[in-house]
Structure formats: C-alpha cells, structure tokens
Amino acid sequence: MWRLLVLLCLIPLRAAPPRPRVTEIRIPVWMNSGSARSELSPADFQATLDGAPARVLDVKCPDDDLILLVVLDLSSAQMTIADPAKNVLTSEIRKLSAKSYVGLLRSQESLEVLLDPIVDRDAVATAIAQQSPTGKAGLLSSIEAVGRIADAMLKKSSVRIAILYVTDADVANYREDFTNPVINSSDSHDLSRRFPETLVQEKIAKLQARLLMQQTPVFIASVAYRGDRVNEAYQNGLKQLAEATAGMAFFSRTTTEIEGVIDKCFAALTSHYSLKLALPERVSARPLIHLTMADGNDTLTYRTRVSLRER
C-alpha cells in the first residue's frame, strides 16, 4: 500500500522544483438531499471555472474506495477525554466499509506515521489503544504536511481520500507561544493586553491561505472545548482551516458529546463524492467553481474556491 513514511521523509528534504501548470483538480462534493447516489458518471455533472465550461473527468461515489488518514492530537493527558475519544474512534473505524483503508498518524511533538493505510481493523484498534495523551499539541504544525501527503496520494490514485484529526489540544500546550504575552504591563494602552488572541489568529490566517491550495478535505473532531478568549480564537480557527479544504470541524463541550462529534465527522467524510475537473487553458489563480447536477434533481455542497498557486 502507500508508504506514508517515505513521503513524510521526502517532503522537507526535496528541493522544490519549478511548479508545473496545474491541469486537473479534485473537488469533494456532497448531495444536499442526503441520499447517496451510486454509479454516477462525469456526464451527470456540469462544471464551470470562472464561468468557463470545465470537463468533469471522473467521479467517485460514497460506495467507492476511501483512504482515511487519522491523525491523533491527544496531548492534554486527560484520560477522561482521551479514552472515550479513542473508543468512539475505534468503533467508527470498525463500521467503515471493506473498501476503506485507514492510515494512522500522531502529531504530538512531531508528525509520526504509526500505520500505513490498511483494512485490518484490529491492527488499527490496537495502535490507537497504545497511544497515550501526552506531549505537545501538534495540529497547527502538522496539518500542512499531512495535507501534502494526502494530495500526493490523491494525484496518483483514483480513490477518495480524507484526513481526520482527533484533538483535545489547548492552544497553550503548543511549543510555539500563541498567548501574546503582555509587553508592557504598566501601559494600559498596550495592544497585547487588549487583543491576546492576535498571535493565534495570525497563525491561522497564514495556514488558511496555504491550505486553500490543498485538495484533500480535512475534518477535525475537537473533543475538549475551552472557553477562554485565546482558545475561543483557536477553536474558531480550526473551523476556518477545515472549511478552507471543504472539510468540517465539530466541537464537543462535554464528554457526553464526544461520540456525537466523532460520528458527525465520519458521516461527513464517508458521504463525500470526489470529482476530477480539467482546468480550462486560461484560468485565474483562485478560480470560482460552480457545479450542478445535469438532471437538476439535487443540489450540491462543495468548495467554491481553490488556489492554484501560493499567494
């Protein structure tokens, strides 16, 4: 199967070659009716980019193959949160179809590949159970690298691919300091006193701009809600990051909501269609995407923008 570890090692070492012109993109799509339709063909969809017709080259449906990259970011050492999260995650993975491959990574301290994508549910369950909720949070520092790995797989295969983060991170538990410490405690006009969330918002904004280039949807199950001002900004940022990739983020305010949050993530990621579109000869750096069903019998949810080159 896919050697994630090799890809992970090559990403920071390989010199960036001149970026070739992008000729195809993959777009995750959902049917708003909620009813899954199988055996759809490119002829069942109509697409435009910046108003110009775009050919639909391929369609993958919810009953087609799926590679799911699960990233554990459980670092708070709260077993009352981590254990239920891992149990629910394992249960949901066992419910996946036989056409679903699951890869497992962890992002605490540094990004580490635990399992390449496999169908062996027992092996995945064992690996999840062995992970302890310790170390520093790693979602913000790893989400780009995981996205690049997933996109590399997406370009070389015709399967659907999705990323799922399960996190209990506190923004104060990152190696990078996002707390915007007060610069001058005696100055009541010091902006760091009035806007303590500025640093994390700036970090999110930079990541969001780069994630717009990635084509694999990211789903985030946040299983530990924190209500202080900086963590509120961080959690709002997680939602923005997921939505930048056409994914979704769900938040659990209590331990009783953990099951529902993870269930929503699996319902969303397993039900997505993947459309491959050919780009017109002339297209902007951030083309406007418009998709419809040819028969008009359903409406679609999808990302309306994608960045073809970094701003």
C-alpha positions in Angstrom: 0.0 0.0 0.0 1.1 3.6 0.3 4.4 4.2 2.1 3.5 7.3 4.1 6.7 7.3 6.0 8.7 7.6 2.8 6.5 10.5 1.7 6.8 12.1 5.1 10.6 12.0 5.0 10.9 13.4 1.5 8.6 16.4 2.0 11.1 18.6 4.0 14.2 17.4 2.1 13.2 17.6 -1.5 14.1 20.9 -3.2 11.1 22.5 -4.6 11.2 22.2 -8.4 9.5 24.7 -10.7 5.8 24.3 -10.2 4.2 22.8 -13.3 0.9 24.2 -14.6 -1.9 22.5 -12.8 -4.2 20.9 -15.4 -6.6 18.9 -13.1 -8.2 19.4 -9.7 -10.2 17.2 -7.3 -13.2 18.6 -5.6 -15.1 17.0 -2.7 -18.8 17.2 -3.1 -21.9 16.4 -1.0 -25.5 15.8 -2.2 -27.8 18.1 -0.2 -30.6 15.6 -0.3 -28.6 13.4 2.0 -29.3 10.3 -0.2 -26.3 8.6 -1.6 -26.3 8.0 -5.4 -24.0 5.4 -6.8 -22.8 4.7 -10.3 -22.8 8.4 -11.3 -20.7 9.3 -14.3 -19.0 12.6 -15.4 -22.0 13.2 -17.7 -24.2 13.5 -14.6 -22.4 16.8 -13.6 -21.9 20.2 -15.1 -19.0 22.4 -14.1 -17.6 25.8 -14.8 -14.4 27.6 -13.6 -14.5 31.4 -13.7 -17.6 30.9 -15.8 -15.8 28.8 -18.5 -17.0 25.2 -19.0 -14.8 22.6 -17.4 -14.8 18.9 -18.2 -15.7 16.5 -15.5 -13.1 13.7 -16.0 -14.0 11.3 -13.2 -16.5 10.8 -10.3 -16.0 8.7 -7.2 -19.1 8.0 -5.1 -19.5 7.2 -1.4 -19.5 3.4 -2.1 -16.2 3.6 -3.9 -12.8 3.2 -2.2 -11.7 5.5 0.5 -8.3 6.2 2.1 -8.7 7.8 5.5 -5.7 9.3 7.3 -6.5 9.6 11.0 -4.2 11.9 12.9 -4.2 11.7 16.7 -3.5 15.0 18.5 -4.4 14.0 22.1 -2.0 15.8 24.3 -3.9 17.0 27.4 -3.2 13.9 29.5 -6.9 13.8 30.5 -7.8 10.2 30.3 -11.5 11.0 30.9 -11.4 12.7 27.4 -8.8 10.6 25.6 -10.1 7.2 26.4 -13.7 7.9 25.3 -12.4 9.6 22.2 -10.2 6.6 21.3 -13.0 4.1 22.0 -15.5 6.0 19.8 -12.9 6.5 17.1 -12.2 2.7 17.0 -15.9 1.9 16.9 -16.4 4.2 13.9 -13.4 2.8 12.1 -14.8 -0.7 12.5 -18.1 0.4 10.9 -16.3 1.5 7.7 -16.9 -0.5 4.5 -14.4 -3.1 3.3 -13.4 -0.6 0.6 -12.0 1.8 3.2 -8.3 1.8 4.1 -7.2 3.5 7.3 -3.8 5.1 8.0 -2.8 6.3 11.5 -0.5 9.1 12.4 0.1 11.1 15.6 1.1 14.8 15.7 2.3 15.3 19.3 5.9 16.5 19.5 6.5 15.7 15.8 4.5 14.1 13.0 4.9 10.3 13.1 3.4 7.6 10.9 2.1 4.7 13.0 0.4 2.7 10.3 0.2 2.9 6.5 -3.4 2.6 5.2 -4.7 -0.9 5.8 -8.0 -2.7 6.0 -7.1 -4.6 9.2 -9.4 -3.0 11.7 -7.8 -5.0 14.7 -4.4 -3.6 13.9 -5.7 -0.1 13.7 -7.6 -0.5 17.0 -4.5 -1.9 18.8 -2.4 1.0 17.5 -5.0 3.6 18.7 -5.3 2.0 22.1 -1.5 2.1 22.6 -1.3 5.9 22.2 -1.0 7.9 25.4 -2.3 11.5 25.6 1.0 13.2 26.3 3.4 15.7 24.8 2.8 19.0 23.0 -0.1 19.8 20.7 0.8 19.4 17.0 -2.3 20.1 14.8 -1.2 23.5 13.6 2.4 22.4 13.0 1.4 19.2 11.1 -1.7 20.0 9.1 0.1 21.2 6.0 2.5 18.2 5.9 -0.4 15.8 6.3 -2.3 17.6 3.5 0.7 17.4 1.2 1.0 13.7 1.8 -2.7 13.2 1.1 -2.6 15.3 -2.0 0.4 13.3 -3.3 -1.7 10.2 -2.9 -4.7 11.9 -4.5 -2.8 12.7 -7.6 -1.5 9.2 -8.0 -4.8 7.3 -7.4 -8.5 7.5 -8.4 -9.7 6.8 -4.8 -11.3 9.2 -2.4 -9.1 10.5 0.4 -9.9 12.3 3.6 -8.0 13.5 6.7 -9.4 13.3 10.2 -7.8 15.0 13.2 -9.0 13.9 16.6 -7.7 16.6 19.0 -8.0 17.8 22.6 -5.4 20.5 22.2 -5.1 23.5 24.4 -3.6 26.4 22.5 -1.3 27.0 25.5 0.2 23.5 25.0 2.0 24.2 21.7 5.7 24.6 21.5 5.1 27.9 19.8 3.7 30.6 22.2 0.4 31.8 21.0 -0.6 33.5 24.2 0.5 37.0 23.1 2.1 37.9 26.4 1.7 41.5 27.7 4.7 43.6 26.5 4.3 46.5 28.9 2.2 45.6 32.0 2.3 49.3 33.1 0.8 50.6 29.9 -3.0 50.3 29.8 -2.9 51.1 26.1 -0.6 48.1 25.3 -2.5 46.3 22.4 -1.2 42.9 23.7 -3.4 43.4 26.8 -6.5 44.2 24.6 -6.0 41.6 21.9 -4.5 38.4 23.5 -5.7 36.3 20.6 -3.8 38.2 17.9 -0.9 35.7 17.5 -3.1 32.6 17.1 -5.3 34.5 14.6 -2.3 35.5 12.5 -1.1 31.9 12.5 -4.5 30.6 11.4 -4.7 33.2 8.6 -1.3 32.2 7.2 -2.2 28.5 7.4 -5.6 29.1 5.8 -4.1 30.8 2.8 -1.8 27.8 2.2 -4.5 25.2 2.8 -6.6 26.7 0.0 -4.0 25.1 -2.3 -4.7 21.6 -1.0 -7.4 19.4 -2.4 -7.9 16.7 0.3 -10.7 17.6 2.7 -9.7 17.9 6.4 -12.2 17.0 9.2 -11.5 17.9 12.8 -13.1 16.3 15.8 -12.3 18.6 18.8 -13.1 16.6 21.9 -12.1 19.2 24.6 -13.8 22.6 24.5 -12.2 25.5 26.3 -13.9 28.8 26.8 -11.1 31.3 27.4 -10.6 34.1 24.9 -7.4 32.7 23.2 -8.8 29.1 23.0 -12.0 30.5 21.5 -10.0 32.2 18.8 -8.0 28.9 18.3 -11.2 26.8 18.0 -12.8 29.3 15.6 -9.5 29.0 13.6 -9.8 25.2 13.5 -13.2 25.6 11.8 -11.7 28.0 9.3 -8.9 25.6 8.5 -11.2 22.7 7.9 -13.5 24.7 5.8 -10.6 26.0 3.6 -10.2 22.4 2.4 -14.0 21.9 2.0 -13.9 19.8 5.2 -15.7 20.4 8.5 -14.9 20.8 12.2 -17.1 19.7 15.1 -16.6 20.5 18.8 -17.5 18.6 22.0 -18.3 20.8 25.0 -18.7 17.8 27.3 -17.5 14.2 27.4 -21.1 13.1 26.6 -20.8 14.9 23.2 -17.6 13.2 22.1 -19.5 10.3 20.5 -21.7 12.6 18.5 -18.8 14.8 17.3 -16.8 11.9 16.0 -19.9 10.3 14.5 -20.6 13.6 12.6 -17.1 13.6 11.2 -17.4 10.0 9.9 -20.8 10.7 8.4 -19.4 13.7 6.5 -16.2 12.2 5.3 -17.7 8.9 4.2 -20.5 10.5 2.3 -18.4 12.7 0.1 -18.1 12.4 -3.7 -14.9 13.3 -5.4 -15.0 15.0 -8.8 -11.9 15.4 -11.0 -12.1 18.5 -13.2 -10.0 19.5 -16.2 -8.9 23.1 -16.0 -9.5 25.4 -18.9 -6.5 26.7 -20.7 -6.9 30.2 -19.1 -7.9 30.2 -15.5 -7.2 32.6 -12.6 -5.0 31.8 -9.6 -8.2 31.3 -7.5 -10.9 30.2 -9.9 -14.6 30.4 -8.9 -16.1 26.9 -9.1 -19.7 26.2 -10.0 -21.1 22.7 -10.0 -24.6 21.4 -10.8 -26.3 18.1 -11.4 -27.1 17.7 -15.1 -30.6 16.4 -14.3 -31.3 19.1 -11.8 -32.6 16.5 -9.3 -30.3 17.5 -6.4 -28.3 20.5 -5.2 -24.6 20.2 -4.2 -22.4 21.4 -1.4 -18.7 22.0 -2.4 -15.8 24.4 -2.2 -16.3 27.4 -4.4 -12.6 28.4 -4.5 -9.3 26.7 -4.8 -5.8 28.3 -5.0 -3.7 27.1 -7.9 -0.6 28.8 -6.7 0.6 30.2 -3.5 -0.2 33.9 -2.8 
